[in-house]
């Protein structure tokens, strides 16, 4: 996208400094860049992954959660990808040059791609940010109107600990000499910028206690930021902050990533970034992409979101989230249907194809994605994963009817085909079918309510 059309989109969506919306994302659509890991690392992939969202909370991976492009130079892998919409409406992608988890690796370069629309990537290169004996972690970029240049911020060791560094560029090919952008006197990584109400906000990870910290400044000059909010945490170590405007209202989201367990996102909300009063959202409110790590979130238009789905495709599988234990997903384990806390391995155990019901095409059957031909069926009222034996009994046991959620009509419940007074529910985290109805307890209704997502 270029010329007048590109400039119009950039004007709507680009922040004065951050290359993101400085007020609200008018279209209510977003793209997330990430890489993937899972607890035992079977889901590790260090290429550029993309997901899209219509509301900034529920995400759909593209390209079957496979990378859309992978680095071919340096370490041959990436971490911490970030997508910037430039002033001309086109995109640039930046990423750490690191395949794996060798935190001692010294690397002065970052990966860079150009893209007109995130449906193709050109001009792959690495750019050298400094000559120090250290790394270049988590690069992000924003437009600095005071310099008429883009600023690339990243983490590197200087003065005995990690600080946020900055280089300036007009083309993401040649860059200025590095400068210290923010140094609180202790190890600090993962800087992200947002401009809200004419104030520039820099959120970082305090690498000494693994919490998120907010800084602000009336300018974008190196050394001008002062801390105003400390100790943001979900109760465990967190990093990779991202501030994103909600699609409507005066609301903002703050995302963070954890490593224990590895690849678990948390999301906070506020209507007053200046006060720094962030409220941790319930897991019911959002769904991260499968195995995603270190989100880089950018507002896009609804048309761009549709074009990305058309280009890369929606996943062939779905995931089912528990309503009253929304950190848990329906899975099979040793052929038993249950709900377990995300993330887990084998991660494929939570992936399902919702196919026309084996006994009634108006219903649905849950076919395992990693064991094709095996379905969730009830046996003695408990849910098991078993191969279709072709019998009428099996096909009826494996067929359910999707209805409005018993606890929340915007979610789903699943009524047994051959025991129509019984619904799929969890009990002690194990799946079964039990008689449920309008007079059932609130807890029982919640146990039988699920979100079908990705």
C-alpha positions in Angstrom: 0.0 0.0 0.0 1.5 3.4 -1.0 0.6 6.9 -2.1 -2.6 8.5 -0.9 -4.3 5.3 0.2 -1.4 4.3 2.3 -1.1 7.8 3.8 -4.8 7.7 4.7 -4.5 4.4 6.5 -1.3 5.6 8.2 -3.1 8.7 9.3 -5.9 6.8 10.9 -3.9 4.0 12.6 -0.4 5.4 13.2 0.4 7.0 16.5 2.4 10.3 16.5 5.4 8.4 17.9 4.5 4.8 18.2 3.5 3.8 14.8 0.3 2.6 16.4 -3.0 4.3 17.2 -2.5 7.3 19.5 -6.2 7.4 20.3 -8.2 4.3 19.3 -7.9 1.7 16.5 -10.8 2.9 14.4 -11.3 -0.5 12.6 -11.1 -2.7 15.7 -8.7 -5.1 13.9 -5.2 -6.1 14.9 -2.3 -8.3 13.9 0.1 -10.0 16.3 3.6 -11.1 15.5 5.2 -13.8 17.6 7.3 -16.9 17.7 6.4 -20.2 19.3 7.6 -22.3 22.2 5.9 -24.8 24.5 6.7 -26.2 27.9 8.8 -29.1 26.6 9.8 -27.1 23.5 8.1 -29.5 21.1 6.2 -26.4 19.8 9.3 -24.3 19.3 9.6 -22.5 16.0 11.7 -19.4 15.5 10.1 -18.0 12.4 7.7 -15.1 12.1 4.2 -16.1 13.1 1.1 -13.9 12.6 -2.4 -14.0 14.2 -5.3 -11.6 13.7 -8.1 -10.4 16.0 -11.3 -8.4 15.5 -11.3 -7.1 19.1 -7.7 -7.2 20.3 -8.4 -10.0 22.7 -9.3 -13.2 20.9 -6.7 -14.2 18.4 -6.7 -16.5 15.4 -3.4 -17.9 14.2 -2.7 -17.7 10.5 -1.0 -20.3 8.2 -2.0 -23.1 10.6 0.2 -21.5 13.2 3.2 -22.1 11.0 5.7 -19.3 10.2 5.0 -17.0 7.3 8.7 -16.3 6.8 11.9 -17.5 8.5 15.3 -15.8 8.6 18.0 -17.2 6.3 21.0 -15.4 7.8 22.6 -14.9 11.2 21.4 -17.6 13.6 18.6 -18.7 11.2 15.9 -17.9 13.7 14.2 -15.0 15.4 12.6 -14.0 18.7 10.6 -11.0 19.8 9.2 -9.9 16.4 7.6 -6.4 16.0 5.5 -5.0 13.2 5.6 -1.2 12.5 3.3 0.6 10.1 5.5 3.3 8.6 4.4 6.7 7.6 3.8 5.6 4.0 1.4 2.9 5.1 3.7 0.1 4.4 5.1 -2.2 7.1 8.5 -3.1 8.4 9.2 -6.2 10.6 12.0 -6.2 13.2 13.1 -9.2 15.3 15.9 -10.4 17.6 18.5 -12.5 15.7 18.4 -15.6 18.0 17.3 -19.1 17.4 16.7 -20.8 20.7 17.6 -19.7 24.2 21.3 -19.0 24.3 21.1 -15.8 26.3 24.9 -15.5 26.3 25.1 -15.2 22.5 26.6 -11.8 21.5 24.8 -10.4 18.4 24.9 -6.8 17.2 22.4 -7.4 14.4 18.6 -7.6 14.1 16.5 -9.1 11.4 14.5 -6.8 9.1 11.8 -7.4 6.4 9.7 -5.0 4.3 6.1 -5.7 3.5 3.3 -3.8 1.7 0.5 -5.8 3.4 2.0 -8.6 5.5 0.9 -11.1 2.8 4.5 -11.1 1.4 7.9 -10.1 2.7 10.7 -8.6 0.7 14.1 -7.0 1.2 15.2 -9.3 3.9 18.4 -8.1 5.6 20.1 -7.8 8.9 21.2 -4.4 10.2 24.0 -3.8 12.7 23.0 -1.6 15.6 26.2 -1.5 17.6 29.7 -3.0 18.0 29.5 -3.8 21.7 30.2 -7.3 23.1 26.5 -7.9 23.9 23.1 -8.7 22.3 20.4 -6.7 20.6 17.2 -8.0 22.1 13.5 -7.2 21.4 13.8 -4.4 18.8 10.8 -2.1 18.4 10.5 1.1 16.4 8.5 4.4 16.5 8.3 7.6 14.5 10.0 10.5 16.2 8.6 13.7 14.6 11.2 15.9 16.5 13.9 14.2 14.5 11.9 13.3 11.4 13.3 9.8 11.8 12.3 6.4 13.1 13.8 5.3 16.4 14.8 1.7 16.9 14.8 0.8 20.6 16.2 -2.5 21.9 17.9 -4.1 24.9 21.7 -4.3 25.2 24.3 -4.4 28.1 25.9 -1.1 28.8 27.6 0.1 32.0 27.4 -3.4 33.5 23.7 -4.1 33.0 21.0 -4.2 30.3 19.5 -0.8 29.3 17.2 0.4 26.5 19.3 1.6 23.6 18.2 3.6 20.5 19.4 4.1 16.9 17.7 6.4 14.4 17.0 5.7 10.8 14.9 6.8 7.8 15.0 3.6 5.8 15.8 0.7 8.2 18.9 0.1 6.1 21.4 2.5 7.6 21.2 3.6 11.2 22.8 6.2 13.4 25.3 5.5 16.2 23.7 3.8 19.3 22.7 5.9 22.3 21.4 5.0 25.7 17.6 5.7 25.6 16.6 4.7 29.1 18.8 3.5 32.1 17.2 3.2 35.5 20.4 2.0 37.0 19.6 -1.7 37.0 18.9 -4.4 34.4 16.1 -3.4 32.1 14.8 -5.1 28.9 11.9 -5.2 26.5 11.0 -1.6 25.8 7.7 -0.7 24.2 6.3 2.8 23.3 2.9 4.3 23.1 1.8 7.9 22.8 -1.5 8.8 24.6 -2.9 12.3 25.2 0.4 13.9 24.0 2.4 12.0 26.5 5.0 9.3 25.6 4.9 6.1 27.6 7.7 3.6 27.7 7.0 0.3 29.4 9.8 -2.1 30.2 10.6 -5.2 32.1 12.6 -4.7 35.3 15.0 -7.6 34.8 15.9 -7.8 38.5 12.5 -8.8 39.7 10.6 -9.7 36.5 7.9 -7.1 36.8 6.6 -4.5 34.3 7.4 -0.8 34.9 6.0 2.3 33.3 7.9 5.5 32.4 6.7 8.7 30.7 8.0 11.8 29.1 6.7 14.9 27.4 9.4 14.4 24.7 11.0 11.4 23.0 14.5 12.4 23.8 16.9 9.8 25.2 17.2 10.2 28.9 14.0 12.1 29.3 11.8 9.3 30.7 11.0 9.0 34.4 9.4 6.1 36.2 5.8 6.5 37.4 4.4 3.0 37.8 6.2 -0.1 39.1 5.5 -3.7 40.1 3.0 -4.7 37.5 2.8 -8.5 37.8 0.3 -11.4 37.5 1.9 -13.0 40.5 4.7 -14.6 38.5 7.6 -13.4 36.4 6.5 -11.4 33.4 8.1 -9.7 30.4 7.5 -8.4 26.8 5.0 -5.6 27.6 2.8 -4.3 24.8 0.3 -1.4 25.1 -2.6 -1.6 22.6 -5.7 0.6 22.2 -9.0 -1.1 22.6 -11.3 -0.9 19.6 -13.8 1.4 21.4 -14.1 3.6 24.4 -11.2 5.2 26.3 -9.6 1.8 27.1 -6.1 0.4 26.7 -4.7 -3.1 27.0 -1.3 -4.1 28.4 0.0 -7.5 27.5 2.8 -9.4 29.1 4.4 -12.8 28.6 5.7 -15.3 31.2 8.1 -18.2 31.1 6.9 -20.2 34.1 4.9 -21.9 32.5 6.5 -21.0 29.2 4.4 -19.0 26.8 1.5 -17.9 29.1 0.2 -14.4 28.2 -1.6 -12.1 30.7 -3.6 -9.0 29.8 -4.5 -5.9 31.8 -7.0 -3.1 31.1 -7.2 0.6 32.0 -9.1 3.7 31.1 -6.3 5.9 32.6 -2.8 5.1 31.4 -1.6 8.3 33.1 -2.6 6.9 36.5 -1.2 3.5 35.7 -4.0 1.7 37.4 -4.0 -1.6 35.4 -6.7 -4.2 36.1 -5.8 -7.8 35.3 -8.4 -9.4 33.0 -9.9 -12.7 33.7 -8.7 -15.4 31.3 -12.3 -15.6 30.1 -11.8 -12.3 28.3 -9.0 -13.2 26.0 -7.4 -16.1 24.1 -3.8 -16.0 22.9 -2.5 -17.8 19.8 -1.3 -21.3 20.4 2.2 -21.6 21.8 2.7 -17.8 21.3 5.7 -16.0 22.8 6.5 -12.3 23.0 3.6 -10.5 21.3 4.1 -7.6 18.9 0.6 -6.1 18.3 -0.3 -3.5 15.7 -3.7 -2.1 14.7 -4.8 -2.8 11.1 -8.0 -2.2 9.1 -10.8 -4.8 8.9 -10.0 -5.1 5.2 -6.4 -5.9 5.9 -7.5 -8.5 8.5 -9.7 -10.2 5.9 -7.0 -10.1 3.3 -4.6 -11.7 5.7 -7.0 -14.5 6.4 -7.6 -15.0 2.7 -3.9 -15.2 2.1 -2.8 -17.4 5.0 -5.9 -19.3 5.9 -7.7 -20.0 9.2 -6.6 -23.0 11.3 -8.1 -26.4 10.4 -8.6 -27.0 14.1 -10.4 -25.4 17.1 -9.8 -25.2 20.8 -12.4 -25.3 23.6 -11.9 -23.2 26.6 -13.6 -23.9 29.9 -16.0 -21.1 31.2 -15.3 -21.4 34.9 -11.7 -22.5 34.6 -10.8 -20.3 31.6 -7.1 -21.1 31.9 -8.0 -24.7 31.0 -8.7 -26.3 27.6 -10.4 -29.5 26.6 -7.9 -32.1 25.7 -7.3 -35.9 25.6 -4.7 -37.5 27.8 -4.2 -41.2 27.8 -7.5 -41.3 25.8 -9.4 -39.6 28.6 -11.3 -36.4 27.9 -10.4 -33.7 30.4 -9.6 -30.0 30.8 -6.0 -28.9 31.7 -4.3 -25.6 32.3 -2.6 -24.0 29.3 0.1 -24.4 28.2 0.9 -28.1 28.1 2.5 -30.7 26.0 1.7 -32.5 23.8 0.1 -29.3 22.8 -1.7 -31.1 19.9 -3.9 -32.9 22.4 -6.1 -29.7 22.7 -6.7 -29.4 18.9 -10.0 -30.6 17.6 -11.8 -30.8 14.2 -15.5 -30.0 14.8 -17.0 -32.2 12.0 -20.6 -32.9 11.2 -22.1 -35.3 13.8 -21.4 -38.9 13.0 -25.0 -39.8 13.8 -26.6 -36.6 12.8 -25.0 -34.0 10.5 -26.9 -31.2 12.2 -24.8 -32.0 15.3 -21.0 -32.0 15.8 -18.4 -34.6 16.6 -15.0 -33.9 18.0 -12.3 -35.5 15.9 -8.8 -35.4 17.3 -6.4 -33.4 15.2 -3.3 -35.4 16.1 -5.1 -38.8 16.1 -7.4 -38.5 12.9 -10.2 -41.0 13.0 -10.5 -40.9 16.7 -13.3 -39.0 18.4 -14.5 -38.0 21.8 -17.4 -40.3 22.8 -19.1 -41.0 26.0 -18.9 -44.5 27.6 -20.5 -45.0 31.0 -21.1 -41.3 30.8 -17.4 -40.5 30.7 -15.7 -39.0 27.7 -13.0 -41.1 26.0 -11.0 -40.7 22.8 -11.6 -43.8 20.6 -11.5 -44.9 17.0 -14.8 -44.9 15.1 -15.8 -48.6 14.8 -18.6 -47.7 12.4 -21.3 -48.8 14.8 -24.5 -46.8 15.3 -23.8 -46.8 19.0 -20.4 -45.3 18.7 -21.6 -42.7 16.2 -24.5 -41.7 18.5 -22.1 -41.6 21.6 -19.8 -39.3 19.6 -22.4 -36.8 18.4 -23.4 -33.7 20.3 -25.6 -30.7 19.5 -24.1 -27.2 20.0 -26.5 -24.9 21.8 -26.2 -21.5 23.6 -24.1 -21.8 26.7 -26.0 -22.8 29.8 -24.0 -20.2 31.8 -23.5 -17.7 29.1 -25.4 -17.6 25.8 -22.4 -16.1 24.0 -20.5 -19.3 24.7 -21.5 -22.9 23.9 -22.9 -26.0 25.5 -23.0 -29.4 23.9 -26.0 -31.7 24.4 -25.6 -35.4 24.0 -27.3 -36.8 20.9 -28.5 -40.1 22.3 -29.0 -38.8 25.9 -30.7 -35.5 25.2 -31.1 -34.6 28.8 -27.4 -34.8 29.4 -24.7 -32.2 28.5 -20.9 -32.4 28.1 -19.4 -31.0 31.3 -16.2 -31.3 33.4 -16.2 -32.7 36.9 -12.9 -32.8 38.8 -11.4 -31.7 35.4 -12.6 -34.9 33.7 -15.2 -34.7 30.9 -18.5 -36.6 31.2 -22.2 -36.1 30.3 -24.7 -35.4 33.1 -28.4 -34.4 33.2 -28.6 -30.6 33.2 -31.4 -28.1 32.8 -32.8 -24.7 33.8 -33.0 -25.8 37.5 -29.4 -26.9 37.6 -26.9 -25.1 39.9 -24.9 -22.2 38.6 -21.7 -24.3 39.0 -23.1 -27.2 37.0 -24.1 -24.8 34.2 -20.7 -23.3 34.2 -19.1 -26.7 34.1 -21.0 -27.4 30.9 -20.2 -24.1 29.1 -17.2 -23.7 26.7 -15.8 -21.2 24.2 -15.1 -22.6 20.8 -12.1 -20.6 19.5 -8.6 -21.0 18.2 
